[in-house]
């Protein structure tokens, strides 16, 4: 009878820890995507510079458009990372058992 009282929180903490692990994995995946996008942005800028020097303005503009697209994706990743961070803070804040 008493074991129900004392073990009531074990299921919650198990799911919270798995949720925390999932959030951490997602955060790490987003960081990898962010690093990849940063590299792509650098490549697009370099290509745009090369084509600008070669007086190929239209091609340079295409590279800059692609760069802006990657930057928009970076902003989305930053927003997602912020949301994950907030969820982790909330999870830590409410880490105890509430019965």
N, C-alpha and C positions, 0 to 999 in steps of 0.2 A: 504494500500500500504506500509506504513512504518513498519507495524508489521512484514512483511516478513523479512525486514532487521534485526530487533532486535530479532526476534525469530529464526533466521537461525541456531544458535548454540545450541539450546535446544535439538534437536535430537542427535547431536554429544555428548553432555555432558552426556545425558542419557545413550547412548550406551557405552561411556567411563566408566561411573560409574558402569554399569553392568559388563563390561569387568574387571574392577578393582576388583569387588566383586568375580567374577569367579576365577580370578588369586589368590585372597586371599584364597578362599575355596580350590583351588587346592594345594596351598602352605601348608595349614593346614593339608590336607589329606596326603601330602607327609611327613610332620613332624611326623604324627602318624605312617605311614609305617616305617619311619626311626627308631622310638622308638621301634616298634615291632621287626624289624630286629636286633637292638642292643641287645635286650633281647634274641633272638634266637642265636645270635653269642655267647653270654655269656654261654648259656646252652650247645652249641656244644663244647666249650672249656672245660667246666667242665666235660662233658661226655668223651671227648678225654683224659683228665687227668686221670679219673677213669679207663678207659680201658688200658691206658699205664701202670698204677700201677699194673693192673691185668695181665700184659704181653699179652694183646690181641692187638697187634700192628695193625693188619689189620682193626679191628673195629675202633681203634683210628684214623687211616688214613681216614676212611670213614667220621668220624665226622669232621675232619679237611678239607676234600674236601667240605663238606656241609657248613662249616664256610666260606671258600673262595667264594663259590657261593653266600652266603648272603652278603659278603663284596663287591662283584661285583655289586649286586643289590643296595647296599648303594651308591656306586660310581655313578650309574645311577641316583639315587634319588638326590644326590648332584648336578649333572649336571643339572637336571631338575629344582631344586630349584634356581640355579644360573641363568638359563634362565628366570625363572619367575621374579626373582629380577630385572634383566636387563629390562624386559618388563615393569615392574612397574615403574622403573626409567624413561624409555622412555615416558611412558604414563603421568607421572607427568611433565616431561620436556616440552611436547607438549600439556599441558592441556588447553591452551587458544584456542580461535576460530581463524582459519586461513582463512579468506575470503578476 
